[in-house]
Structure formats: C-alpha cells, structure tokens
C-alpha cells in the first residue's frame, strides 16, 4: 500500500474481500508504541471492536457498578 499526499491509503481488493470490508464500513485504528514511536497499526471493523470491548470489559464494569 502507499499513502497519498492527503494521507489516504487504499486497501487492496484481496484484503477487503477476505476481511469482508465494504464501502461505508467504519474501521477502528489501534496502534502500539515502542520507545515513543508507533510501531504497529491495526485496522479492525468498528462493530467487531465494539463487541470485543463489551465482551472483555462488560462483566468487569457491571461488577464495579453493583
């Protein structure tokens, strides 16, 4: 992939098809830092990310607010 002058990237068709990403889908960008610099970037479908967060933290939050 390449980045244009506006910072936009195009995901290759093969990746979009395998990930079932379609026009209009929202993606969450998750990054990791090492030594103050971003070293890893992941794109996750926003809805999948939301469900993952709910599954992971939902029970903990429910327990906290009881």
Secondary structure, 3 states (H helix, E strand, C coil): CCECCCCCECCCHHHHHHHCCCCCCCEEEEEEEECCEEEEEEEEEHHHHHHHHHHHHHHHHHHHCC
